[in-house]
């Protein structure tokens, strides 16, 4: 009886293994982030991946130069700062 229960538990865990695995968080591609920002009226000047976010230098519809931090997984804008002519905040 004990062997039967053990084998049944093993078979169940093997069969459920791939189904039980959680999908990893997907990273949004550069092109997807760029398209999303351009759709919001930003003109992208420079874009760089930094760990779990994108650092984007862009200009808004009013011509203001901005630095954006964008979440690499969700595409959400985490931070938005105005830049001066020399590129600093």
Secondary structure, 3 states (H helix, E strand, C coil): CHHHHHHHHHHHHHHHHHHHCCCCCCCCCHHHHHHHHHHCCCEEEEEEEECCEEEEEEECCCCCEEEEEEECCCCCEEEEEECCCCCCC
